[in-house]
Amino acid sequence: LVLDGPIQMVFDIRKDPGEHTDLTNQRQDVAARLRPLLLAWEADVDAEAKANGTNAFNRRRPTPP
């Protein structure tokens, strides 16, 4: 599952490692199962970065005061 803002895409990376074929329409079950897991992971990463005083997208650069 790939989220890009409001757009979600599902890929079978075993069969399509280049992520050329979006399977979202055929695999709504996968999107529905993975979306909350991905959002929870992102929230956890953001919380950890905030606790460490770093930016979640660039962990080596501290957030300016």
PQR file of N, CA, C, O and H, with PARSE charges and radii, in Angstrom:
ATOM      1  N   LEU A   1       0.851  -1.180   0.000 -0.4000 1.5000
ATOM      2  CA  LEU A   1       0.000   0.000   0.000 -0.0000 2.0000
ATOM      3  C   LEU A   1       0.889   1.232   0.000  0.5500 1.7000
ATOM      4  O   LEU A   1       1.837   1.337   0.779 -0.5500 1.4000
ATOM      5  N   VAL A   2       0.566   2.153  -0.883 -0.4000 1.5000
ATOM      6  CA  VAL A   2       1.252   3.442  -0.953 -0.0000 2.0000
ATOM      7  C   VAL A   2       0.194   4.516  -0.807  0.5500 1.7000
ATOM      8  O   VAL A   2      -0.819   4.501  -1.506 -0.5500 1.4000
ATOM      9  H   VAL A   2      -0.204   2.068  -1.516  0.4000 1.0000
ATOM     10  N   LEU A   3       0.432   5.457   0.109 -0.4000 1.5000
ATOM     11  CA  LEU A   3      -0.471   6.598   0.281 -0.0000 2.0000
ATOM     12  C   LEU A   3       0.248   7.842  -0.196  0.5500 1.7000
ATOM     13  O   LEU A   3       1.392   8.101   0.178 -0.5500 1.4000
ATOM     14  H   LEU A   3       1.255   5.469   0.677  0.4000 1.0000
ATOM     15  N   ASP A   4      -0.437   8.606  -1.025 -0.4000 1.5000
ATOM     16  CA  ASP A   4       0.084   9.878  -1.521 -0.0000 2.0000
ATOM     17  C   ASP A   4      -1.022  10.897  -1.352  0.5500 1.7000
ATOM     18  O   ASP A   4      -1.815  11.134  -2.263 -0.5500 1.4000
ATOM     19  H   ASP A   4      -1.366   8.396  -1.329  0.4000 1.0000
ATOM     20  N   GLY A   5      -1.065  11.504  -0.160 -0.4000 1.5000
ATOM     21  CA  GLY A   5      -2.169  12.400   0.159 -0.0000 2.0000
ATOM     22  C   GLY A   5      -3.452  11.602   0.190  0.5500 1.7000
ATOM     23  O   GLY A   5      -3.532  10.594   0.893 -0.5500 1.4000
ATOM     24  H   GLY A   5      -0.420  11.311   0.581  0.4000 1.0000
ATOM     25  N   PRO A   6      -4.456  12.026  -0.554 -0.5600 1.5000
ATOM     26  CA  PRO A   6      -5.728  11.297  -0.554  0.2800 2.0000
ATOM     27  C   PRO A   6      -5.727  10.068  -1.478  0.5500 1.7000
ATOM     28  O   PRO A   6      -6.684   9.293  -1.487 -0.5500 1.4000
ATOM     29  N   ILE A   7      -4.672   9.901  -2.237 -0.4000 1.5000
ATOM     30  CA  ILE A   7      -4.592   8.801  -3.198 -0.0000 2.0000
ATOM     31  C   ILE A   7      -3.936   7.591  -2.547  0.5500 1.7000
ATOM     32  O   ILE A   7      -2.891   7.707  -1.906 -0.5500 1.4000
ATOM     33  H   ILE A   7      -3.895  10.531  -2.231  0.4000 1.0000
ATOM     34  N   GLN A   8      -4.564   6.424  -2.719 -0.4000 1.5000
ATOM     35  CA  GLN A   8      -3.946   5.192  -2.246 -0.0000 2.0000
ATOM     36  C   GLN A   8      -3.769   4.251  -3.423  0.5500 1.7000
ATOM     37  O   GLN A   8      -4.601   4.192  -4.328 -0.5500 1.4000
ATOM     38  H   GLN A   8      -5.412   6.330  -3.239  0.4000 1.0000
ATOM     39  N   MET A   9      -2.664   3.516  -3.390 -0.4000 1.5000
ATOM     40  CA  MET A   9      -2.348   2.570  -4.459 -0.0000 2.0000
ATOM     41  C   MET A   9      -1.891   1.271  -3.817  0.5500 1.7000
ATOM     42  O   MET A   9      -1.203   1.273  -2.796 -0.5500 1.4000
ATOM     43  H   MET A   9      -1.988   3.564  -2.655  0.4000 1.0000
ATOM     44  N   VAL A  10      -2.283   0.169  -4.430 -0.4000 1.5000
ATOM     45  CA  VAL A  10      -1.877  -1.155  -3.960 -0.0000 2.0000
ATOM     46  C   VAL A  10      -1.063  -1.813  -5.067  0.5500 1.7000
ATOM     47  O   VAL A  10      -1.474  -1.841  -6.227 -0.5500 1.4000
ATOM     48  H   VAL A  10      -2.842   0.168  -5.259  0.4000 1.0000
ATOM     49  N   PHE A  11       0.096  -2.341  -4.692 -0.4000 1.5000
ATOM     50  CA  PHE A  11       0.961  -3.019  -5.653 -0.0000 2.0000
ATOM     51  C   PHE A  11       1.333  -4.390  -5.118  0.5500 1.7000
ATOM     52  O   PHE A  11       1.453  -4.581  -3.908 -0.5500 1.4000
ATOM     53  H   PHE A  11       0.430  -2.319  -3.750  0.4000 1.0000
ATOM     54  N   ASP A  12       1.513  -5.337  -6.018 -0.4000 1.5000
ATOM     55  CA  ASP A  12       2.046  -6.650  -5.670 -0.0000 2.0000
ATOM     56  C   ASP A  12       3.527  -6.603  -6.015  0.5500 1.7000
ATOM     57  O   ASP A  12       3.909  -6.865  -7.155 -0.5500 1.4000
ATOM     58  H   ASP A  12       1.415  -5.181  -7.001  0.4000 1.0000
ATOM     59  N   ILE A  13       4.361  -6.271  -5.039 -0.4000 1.5000
ATOM     60  CA  ILE A  13       5.777  -6.049  -5.343 -0.0000 2.0000
ATOM     61  C   ILE A  13       6.534  -7.325  -5.682  0.5500 1.7000
ATOM     62  O   ILE A  13       7.634  -7.263  -6.232 -0.5500 1.4000
ATOM     63  H   ILE A  13       4.051  -6.057  -4.112  0.4000 1.0000
ATOM     64  N   ARG A  14       5.968  -8.468  -5.366 -0.4000 1.5000
ATOM     65  CA  ARG A  14       6.608  -9.722  -5.806 -0.0000 2.0000
ATOM     66  C   ARG A  14       6.486  -9.882  -7.321  0.5500 1.7000
ATOM     67  O   ARG A  14       7.440 -10.285  -7.987 -0.5500 1.4000
ATOM     68  H   ARG A  14       5.075  -8.519  -4.920  0.4000 1.0000
ATOM     69  N   LYS A  15       5.319  -9.570  -7.857 -0.4000 1.5000
ATOM     70  CA  LYS A  15       5.075  -9.708  -9.296 -0.0000 2.0000
ATOM     71  C   LYS A  15       5.400  -8.429 -10.071  0.5500 1.7000
ATOM     72  O   LYS A  15       5.655  -8.474 -11.274 -0.5500 1.4000
ATOM     73  H   LYS A  15       4.544  -9.243  -7.316  0.4000 1.0000
ATOM     74  N   ASP A  16       5.387  -7.298  -9.379 -0.4000 1.5000
ATOM     75  CA  ASP A  16       5.551  -5.990 -10.017 -0.0000 2.0000
ATOM     76  C   ASP A  16       6.476  -5.120  -9.163  0.5500 1.7000
ATOM     77  O   ASP A  16       6.026  -4.140  -8.569 -0.5500 1.4000
ATOM     78  H   ASP A  16       5.179  -7.262  -8.401  0.4000 1.0000
ATOM     79  N   PRO A  17       7.777  -5.474  -9.095 -0.5600 1.5000
ATOM     80  CA  PRO A  17       8.682  -4.721  -8.218  0.2800 2.0000
ATOM     81  C   PRO A  17       8.844  -3.253  -8.616  0.5500 1.7000
ATOM     82  O   PRO A  17       9.249  -2.435  -7.790 -0.5500 1.4000
ATOM     83  N   GLY A  18       8.537  -2.913  -9.849 -0.4000 1.5000
ATOM     84  CA  GLY A  18       8.628  -1.530 -10.301 -0.0000 2.0000
ATOM     85  C   GLY A  18       7.378  -0.715 -10.004  0.5500 1.7000
ATOM     86  O   GLY A  18       7.310   0.470 -10.329 -0.5500 1.4000
ATOM     87  H   GLY A  18       8.207  -3.577 -10.520  0.4000 1.0000
ATOM     88  N   GLU A  19       6.382  -1.357  -9.381 -0.4000 1.5000
ATOM     89  CA  GLU A  19       5.125  -0.703  -9.006 -0.0000 2.0000
ATOM     90  C   GLU A  19       4.487   0.023 -10.204  0.5500 1.7000
ATOM     91  O   GLU A  19       4.214   1.222 -10.153 -0.5500 1.4000
ATOM     92  H   GLU A  19       6.437  -2.320  -9.117  0.4000 1.0000
ATOM     93  N   HIS A  20       4.265  -0.732 -11.266 -0.4000 1.5000
ATOM     94  CA  HIS A  20       3.660  -0.163 -12.473 -0.0000 2.0000
ATOM     95  C   HIS A  20       2.147  -0.364 -12.532  0.5500 1.7000
ATOM     96  O   HIS A  20       1.436   0.428 -13.150 -0.5500 1.4000
ATOM     97  H   HIS A  20       4.487  -1.707 -11.308  0.4000 1.0000
ATOM     98  N   THR A  21       1.656  -1.426 -11.887 -0.4000 1.5000
ATOM     99  CA  THR A  21       0.240  -1.762 -11.991 -0.0000 2.0000
ATOM    100  C   THR A  21      -0.457  -1.562 -10.653  0.5500 1.7000
ATOM    101  O   THR A  21      -0.220  -2.310  -9.704 -0.5500 1.4000
ATOM    102  H   THR A  21       2.234  -2.069 -11.385  0.4000 1.0000
ATOM    103  N   ASP A  22      -1.311  -0.559 -10.580 -0.4000 1.5000
ATOM    104  CA  ASP A  22      -2.074  -0.267  -9.363 -0.0000 2.0000
ATOM    105  C   ASP A  22      -3.237  -1.250  -9.266  0.5500 1.7000
ATOM    106  O   ASP A  22      -4.089  -1.306 -10.153 -0.5500 1.4000
ATOM    107  H   ASP A  22      -1.503   0.049 -11.351  0.4000 1.0000
ATOM    108  N   LEU A  23      -3.265  -2.015  -8.194 -0.4000 1.5000
ATOM    109  CA  LEU A  23      -4.293  -3.035  -7.993 -0.0000 2.0000
ATOM    110  C   LEU A  23      -5.376  -2.604  -7.010  0.5500 1.7000
ATOM    111  O   LEU A  23      -6.122  -3.449  -6.514 -0.5500 1.4000
ATOM    112  H   LEU A  23      -2.574  -1.969  -7.473  0.4000 1.0000
ATOM    113  N   THR A  24      -5.477  -1.324  -6.723 -0.4000 1.5000
ATOM    114  CA  THR A  24      -6.419  -0.844  -5.722 -0.0000 2.0000
ATOM    115  C   THR A  24      -7.845  -1.298  -6.012  0.5500 1.7000
ATOM    116  O   THR A  24      -8.536  -1.766  -5.108 -0.5500 1.4000
ATOM    117  H   THR A  24      -4.870  -0.638  -7.126  0.4000 1.0000
ATOM    118  N   ASN A  25      -8.289  -1.168  -7.242 -0.4000 1.5000
ATOM    119  CA  ASN A  25      -9.667  -1.552  -7.574 -0.0000 2.0000
ATOM    120  C   ASN A  25      -9.917  -3.041  -7.387  0.5500 1.7000
ATOM    121  O   ASN A  25     -11.013  -3.443  -6.997 -0.5500 1.4000
ATOM    122  H   ASN A  25      -7.727  -0.788  -7.977  0.4000 1.0000
ATOM    123  N   GLN A  26      -8.909  -3.858  -7.664 -0.4000 1.5000
ATOM    124  CA  GLN A  26      -9.068  -5.305  -7.528 -0.0000 2.0000
ATOM    125  C   GLN A  26      -8.818  -5.793  -6.102  0.5500 1.7000
ATOM    126  O   GLN A  26      -9.297  -6.862  -5.725 -0.5500 1.4000
ATOM    127  H   GLN A  26      -8.019  -3.531  -7.981  0.4000 1.0000
ATOM    128  N   ARG A  27      -8.074  -5.025  -5.304 -0.4000 1.5000
ATOM    129  CA  ARG A  27      -7.686  -5.488  -3.975 -0.0000 2.0000
ATOM    130  C   ARG A  27      -8.059  -4.475  -2.879  0.5500 1.7000
ATOM    131  O   ARG A  27      -7.215  -4.070  -2.079 -0.5500 1.4000
ATOM    132  H   ARG A  27      -7.685  -4.156  -5.610  0.4000 1.0000
ATOM    133  N   GLN A  28      -9.317  -4.084  -2.862 -0.4000 1.5000
ATOM    134  CA  GLN A  28      -9.818  -3.196  -1.814 -0.0000 2.0000
ATOM    135  C   GLN A  28      -9.631  -3.825  -0.435  0.5500 1.7000
ATOM    136  O   GLN A  28      -9.445  -3.107   0.548 -0.5500 1.4000
ATOM    137  H   GLN A  28     -10.002  -4.413  -3.512  0.4000 1.0000
ATOM    138  N   ASP A  29      -9.679  -5.153  -0.348 -0.4000 1.5000
ATOM    139  CA  ASP A  29      -9.479  -5.838   0.923 -0.0000 2.0000
ATOM    140  C   ASP A  29      -8.090  -5.572   1.478  0.5500 1.7000
ATOM    141  O   ASP A  29      -7.926  -5.364   2.680 -0.5500 1.4000
ATOM    142  H   ASP A  29      -9.830  -5.736  -1.147  0.4000 1.0000
ATOM    143  N   VAL A  30      -7.096  -5.578   0.610 -0.4000 1.5000
ATOM    144  CA  VAL A  30      -5.717  -5.315   1.039 -0.0000 2.0000
ATOM    145  C   VAL A  30      -5.583  -3.860   1.482  0.5500 1.7000
ATOM    146  O   VAL A  30      -4.983  -3.576   2.519 -0.5500 1.4000
ATOM    147  H   VAL A  30      -7.230  -5.747  -0.367  0.4000 1.0000
ATOM    148  N   ALA A  31      -6.136  -2.950   0.703 -0.4000 1.5000
ATOM    149  CA  ALA A  31      -6.070  -1.527   1.056 -0.0000 2.0000
ATOM    150  C   ALA A  31      -6.742  -1.275   2.401  0.5500 1.7000
ATOM    151  O   ALA A  31      -6.210  -0.546   3.238 -0.5500 1.4000
ATOM    152  H   ALA A  31      -6.624  -3.180  -0.139  0.4000 1.0000
ATOM    153  N   ALA A  32      -7.901  -1.873   2.606 -0.4000 1.5000
ATOM    154  CA  ALA A  32      -8.638  -1.671   3.860 -0.0000 2.0000
ATOM    155  C   ALA A  32      -7.890  -2.257   5.051  0.5500 1.7000
ATOM    156  O   ALA A  32      -7.962  -1.710   6.152 -0.5500 1.4000
ATOM    157  H   ALA A  32      -8.333  -2.465   1.926  0.4000 1.0000
ATOM    158  N   ARG A  33      -7.177  -3.355   4.851 -0.4000 1.5000
ATOM    159  CA  ARG A  33      -6.438  -3.988   5.944 -0.0000 2.0000
ATOM    160  C   ARG A  33      -5.138  -3.243   6.256  0.5500 1.7000
ATOM    161  O   ARG A  33      -4.762  -3.111   7.421 -0.5500 1.4000
ATOM    162  H   ARG A  33      -7.119  -3.800   3.957  0.4000 1.0000
ATOM    163  N   LEU A  34      -4.458  -2.759   5.225 -0.4000 1.5000
ATOM    164  CA  LEU A  34      -3.149  -2.138   5.423 -0.0000 2.0000
ATOM    165  C   LEU A  34      -3.207  -0.660   5.788  0.5500 1.7000
ATOM    166  O   LEU A  34      -2.317  -0.163   6.478 -0.5500 1.4000
ATOM    167  H   LEU A  34      -4.764  -2.866   4.279  0.4000 1.0000
ATOM    168  N   ARG A  35      -4.238   0.051   5.339 -0.4000 1.5000
ATOM    169  CA  ARG A  35      -4.304   1.504   5.579 -0.0000 2.0000
ATOM    170  C   ARG A  35      -4.198   1.861   7.064  0.5500 1.7000
ATOM    171  O   ARG A  35      -3.380   2.714   7.409 -0.5500 1.4000
ATOM    172  H   ARG A  35      -4.961  -0.352   4.778  0.4000 1.0000
ATOM    173  N   PRO A  36      -4.989   1.250   7.966 -0.5600 1.5000
ATOM    174  CA  PRO A  36      -4.845   1.623   9.378  0.2800 2.0000
ATOM    175  C   PRO A  36      -3.477   1.243   9.957  0.5500 1.7000
ATOM    176  O   PRO A  36      -2.974   1.927  10.848 -0.5500 1.4000
ATOM    177  N   LEU A  37      -2.881   0.176   9.464 -0.4000 1.5000
ATOM    178  CA  LEU A  37      -1.548  -0.207   9.936 -0.0000 2.0000
ATOM    179  C   LEU A  37      -0.503   0.821   9.505  0.5500 1.7000
ATOM    180  O   LEU A  37       0.373   1.193  10.287 -0.5500 1.4000
ATOM    181  H   LEU A  37      -3.290  -0.379   8.740  0.4000 1.0000
ATOM    182  N   LEU A  38      -0.602   1.274   8.260 -0.4000 1.5000
ATOM    183  CA  LEU A  38       0.334   2.278   7.765 -0.0000 2.0000
ATOM    184  C   LEU A  38       0.160   3.604   8.492  0.5500 1.7000
ATOM    185  O   LEU A  38       1.147   4.240   8.862 -0.5500 1.4000
ATOM    186  H   LEU A  38      -1.313   0.972   7.625  0.4000 1.0000
ATOM    187  N   LEU A  39      -1.070   4.021   8.698 -0.4000 1.5000
ATOM    188  CA  LEU A  39      -1.319   5.275   9.408 -0.0000 2.0000
ATOM    189  C   LEU A  39      -0.826   5.204  10.848  0.5500 1.7000
ATOM    190  O   LEU A  39      -0.291   6.186  11.362 -0.5500 1.4000
ATOM    191  H   LEU A  39      -1.871   3.503   8.397  0.4000 1.0000
ATOM    192  N   ALA A  40      -0.996   4.065  11.505 -0.4000 1.5000
ATOM    193  CA  ALA A  40      -0.505   3.896  12.872 -0.0000 2.0000
ATOM    194  C   ALA A  40       1.021   3.941  12.897  0.5500 1.7000
ATOM    195  O   ALA A  40       1.608   4.535  13.801 -0.5500 1.4000
ATOM    196  H   ALA A  40      -1.431   3.267  11.088  0.4000 1.0000
ATOM    197  N   TRP A  41       1.667   3.315  11.908 -0.4000 1.5000
ATOM    198  CA  TRP A  41       3.125   3.341  11.831 -0.0000 2.0000
ATOM    199  C   TRP A  41       3.621   4.776  11.628  0.5500 1.7000
ATOM    200  O   TRP A  41       4.573   5.202  12.283 -0.5500 1.4000
ATOM    201  H   TRP A  41       1.189   2.833  11.174  0.4000 1.0000
ATOM    202  N   GLU A  42       2.978   5.521  10.720 -0.4000 1.5000
ATOM    203  CA  GLU A  42       3.371   6.911  10.484 -0.0000 2.0000
ATOM    204  C   GLU A  42       3.217   7.746  11.758  0.5500 1.7000
ATOM    205  O   GLU A  42       4.088   8.557  12.071 -0.5500 1.4000
ATOM    206  H   GLU A  42       2.205   5.175  10.188  0.4000 1.0000
ATOM    207  N   ALA A  43       2.134   7.559  12.485 -0.4000 1.5000
ATOM    208  CA  ALA A  43       1.912   8.295  13.731 -0.0000 2.0000
ATOM    209  C   ALA A  43       2.993   7.956  14.754  0.5500 1.7000
ATOM    210  O   ALA A  43       3.463   8.833  15.479 -0.5500 1.4000
ATOM    211  H   ALA A  43       1.426   6.900  12.231  0.4000 1.0000
ATOM    212  N   ASP A  44       3.384   6.689  14.811 -0.4000 1.5000
ATOM    213  CA  ASP A  44       4.427   6.262  15.743 -0.0000 2.0000
ATOM    214  C   ASP A  44       5.776   6.878  15.378  0.5500 1.7000
ATOM    215  O   ASP A  44       6.511   7.337  16.253 -0.5500 1.4000
ATOM    216  H   ASP A  44       3.002   5.977  14.223  0.4000 1.0000
ATOM    217  N   VAL A  45       6.097   6.887  14.086 -0.4000 1.5000
ATOM    218  CA  VAL A  45       7.349   7.491  13.631 -0.0000 2.0000
ATOM    219  C   VAL A  45       7.350   8.986  13.926  0.5500 1.7000
ATOM    220  O   VAL A  45       8.352   9.526  14.396 -0.5500 1.4000
ATOM    221  H   VAL A  45       5.500   6.514  13.375  0.4000 1.0000
ATOM    222  N   ASP A  46       6.235   9.658  13.652 -0.4000 1.5000
ATOM    223  CA  ASP A  46       6.143  11.094  13.926 -0.0000 2.0000
ATOM    224  C   ASP A  46       6.284  11.378  15.421  0.5500 1.7000
ATOM    225  O   ASP A  46       6.967  12.325  15.811 -0.5500 1.4000
ATOM    226  H   ASP A  46       5.421   9.220  13.270  0.4000 1.0000
ATOM    227  N   ALA A  47       5.642  10.560  16.259 -0.4000 1.5000
ATOM    228  CA  ALA A  47       5.725  10.763  17.708 -0.0000 2.0000
ATOM    229  C   ALA A  47       7.148  10.540  18.200  0.5500 1.7000
ATOM    230  O   ALA A  47       7.638  11.293  19.041 -0.5500 1.4000
ATOM    231  H   ALA A  47       5.087   9.790  15.942  0.4000 1.0000
ATOM    232  N   GLU A  48       7.812   9.518  17.684 -0.4000 1.5000
ATOM    233  CA  GLU A  48       9.191   9.252  18.088 -0.0000 2.0000
ATOM    234  C   GLU A  48      10.109  10.389  17.656  0.5500 1.7000
ATOM    235  O   GLU A  48      10.979  10.812  18.417 -0.5500 1.4000
ATOM    236  H   GLU A  48       7.414   8.907  17.000  0.4000 1.0000
ATOM    237  N   ALA A  49       9.914  10.882  16.436 -0.4000 1.5000
ATOM    238  CA  ALA A  49      10.727  11.989  15.952 -0.0000 2.0000
ATOM    239  C   ALA A  49      10.505  13.238  16.789  0.5500 1.7000
ATOM    240  O   ALA A  49      11.455  13.946  17.122 -0.5500 1.4000
ATOM    241  H   ALA A  49       9.207  10.538  15.818  0.4000 1.0000
ATOM    242  N   LYS A  50       9.262  13.505  17.124 -0.4000 1.5000
ATOM    243  CA  LYS A  50       8.960  14.675  17.943 -0.0000 2.0000
ATOM    244  C   LYS A  50       9.589  14.536  19.327  0.5500 1.7000
ATOM    245  O   LYS A  50      10.135  15.504  19.859 -0.5500 1.4000
ATOM    246  H   LYS A  50       8.491  12.929  16.853  0.4000 1.0000
ATOM    247  N   ALA A  51       9.519  13.351  19.909 -0.4000 1.5000
ATOM    248  CA  ALA A  51      10.107  13.114  21.234 -0.0000 2.0000
ATOM    249  C   ALA A  51      11.618  13.281  21.210  0.5500 1.7000
ATOM    250  O   ALA A  51      12.222  13.696  22.198 -0.5500 1.4000
ATOM    251  H   ALA A  51       9.076  12.565  19.478  0.4000 1.0000
ATOM    252  N   ASN A  52      12.226  12.952  20.068 -0.4000 1.5000
ATOM    253  CA  ASN A  52      13.682  13.079  19.933 -0.0000 2.0000
ATOM    254  C   ASN A  52      14.109  14.438  19.401  0.5500 1.7000
ATOM    255  O   ASN A  52      15.301  14.701  19.242 -0.5500 1.4000
ATOM    256  H   ASN A  52      11.735  12.615  19.264  0.4000 1.0000
ATOM    257  N   GLY A  53      13.134  15.303  19.126 -0.4000 1.5000
ATOM    258  CA  GLY A  53      13.440  16.636  18.626 -0.0000 2.0000
ATOM    259  C   GLY A  53      13.945  16.647  17.198  0.5500 1.7000
ATOM    260  O   GLY A  53      14.710  17.530  16.811 -0.5500 1.4000
ATOM    261  H   GLY A  53      12.166  15.090  19.256  0.4000 1.0000
ATOM    262  N   THR A  54      13.514  15.657  16.404 -0.4000 1.5000
ATOM    263  CA  THR A  54      13.938  15.611  15.013 -0.0000 2.0000
ATOM    264  C   THR A  54      12.726  15.652  14.107  0.5500 1.7000
ATOM    265  O   THR A  54      11.590  15.446  14.533 -0.5500 1.4000
ATOM    266  H   THR A  54      12.892  14.940  16.718  0.4000 1.0000
ATOM    267  N   ASN A  55      13.003  15.922  12.860 -0.4000 1.5000
ATOM    268  CA  ASN A  55      11.973  15.920  11.830 -0.0000 2.0000
ATOM    269  C   ASN A  55      11.804  14.487  11.346  0.5500 1.7000
ATOM    270  O   ASN A  55      12.798  13.824  11.052 -0.5500 1.4000
ATOM    271  H   ASN A  55      13.926  16.090  12.514  0.4000 1.0000
ATOM    272  N   ALA A  56      10.584  13.994  11.256 -0.4000 1.5000
ATOM    273  CA  ALA A  56      10.322  12.607  10.866 -0.0000 2.0000
ATOM    274  C   ALA A  56      10.859  12.287   9.477  0.5500 1.7000
ATOM    275  O   ALA A  56      11.192  11.135   9.200 -0.5500 1.4000
ATOM    276  H   ALA A  56       9.776  14.533  11.494  0.4000 1.0000
ATOM    277  N   PHE A  57      10.950  13.289   8.593 -0.4000 1.5000
ATOM    278  CA  PHE A  57      11.398  13.030   7.236 -0.0000 2.0000
ATOM    279  C   PHE A  57      12.902  13.210   7.067  0.5500 1.7000
ATOM    280  O   PHE A  57      13.466  12.809   6.049 -0.5500 1.4000
ATOM    281  H   PHE A  57      10.679  14.225   8.819  0.4000 1.0000
ATOM    282  N   ASN A  58      13.541  13.801   8.040 -0.4000 1.5000
ATOM    283  CA  ASN A  58      14.987  13.976   7.984 -0.0000 2.0000
ATOM    284  C   ASN A  58      15.513  13.884   9.405  0.5500 1.7000
ATOM    285  O   ASN A  58      15.728  14.909  10.053 -0.5500 1.4000
ATOM    286  H   ASN A  58      13.083  14.127   8.867  0.4000 1.0000
ATOM    287  N   ARG A  59      15.717  12.702   9.887 -0.4000 1.5000
ATOM    288  CA  ARG A  59      16.047  12.467  11.274 -0.0000 2.0000
ATOM    289  C   ARG A  59      17.363  13.095  11.710  0.5500 1.7000
ATOM    290  O   ARG A  59      17.577  13.283  12.907 -0.5500 1.4000
ATOM    291  H   ARG A  59      15.543  11.870   9.361  0.4000 1.0000
ATOM    292  N   ARG A  60      18.237  13.419  10.791 -0.4000 1.5000
ATOM    293  CA  ARG A  60      19.529  13.990  11.183 -0.0000 2.0000
ATOM    294  C   ARG A  60      19.470  15.491  11.412  0.5500 1.7000
ATOM    295  O   ARG A  60      20.377  16.062  12.017 -0.5500 1.4000
ATOM    296  H   ARG A  60      18.064  13.267   9.818  0.4000 1.0000
ATOM    297  N   ARG A  61      18.415  16.133  10.937 -0.4000 1.5000
ATOM    298  CA  ARG A  61      18.316  17.574  11.079 -0.0000 2.0000
ATOM    299  C   ARG A  61      17.321  17.915  12.188  0.5500 1.7000
ATOM    300  O   ARG A  61      16.128  17.649  12.041 -0.5500 1.4000
ATOM    301  H   ARG A  61      17.678  15.670  10.446  0.4000 1.0000
ATOM    302  N   PRO A  62      17.786  18.494  13.289 -0.5600 1.5000
ATOM    303  CA  PRO A  62      16.854  18.857  14.370  0.2800 2.0000
ATOM    304  C   PRO A  62      15.858  19.909  13.908  0.5500 1.7000
ATOM    305  O   PRO A  62      16.156  20.734  13.045 -0.5500 1.4000
ATOM    306  N   THR A  63      14.677  19.863  14.496 -0.4000 1.5000
ATOM    307  CA  THR A  63      13.647  20.849  14.219 -0.0000 2.0000
ATOM    308  C   THR A  63      14.085  22.165  14.857  0.5500 1.7000
ATOM    309  O   THR A  63      14.453  22.187  16.031 -0.5500 1.4000
ATOM    310  H   THR A  63      14.435  19.192  15.198  0.4000 1.0000
ATOM    311  N   PRO A  64      14.050  23.268  14.096 -0.5600 1.5000
ATOM    312  CA  PRO A  64      14.466  24.556  14.670  0.2800 2.0000
ATOM    313  C   PRO A  64      13.529  24.979  15.797  0.5500 1.7000
ATOM    314  O   PRO A  64      12.343  24.648  15.783 -0.5500 1.4000
ATOM    315  N   PRO A  65      14.071  25.717  16.781 -0.5600 1.5000
ATOM    316  CA  PRO A  65      13.234  26.161  17.924  0.2800 2.0000
ATOM    317  C   PRO A  65      12.179  27.157  17.518  0.5500 1.7000
ATOM    318  O   PRO A  65      11.408  27.616  18.360 -0.5500 1.4000
TER
END
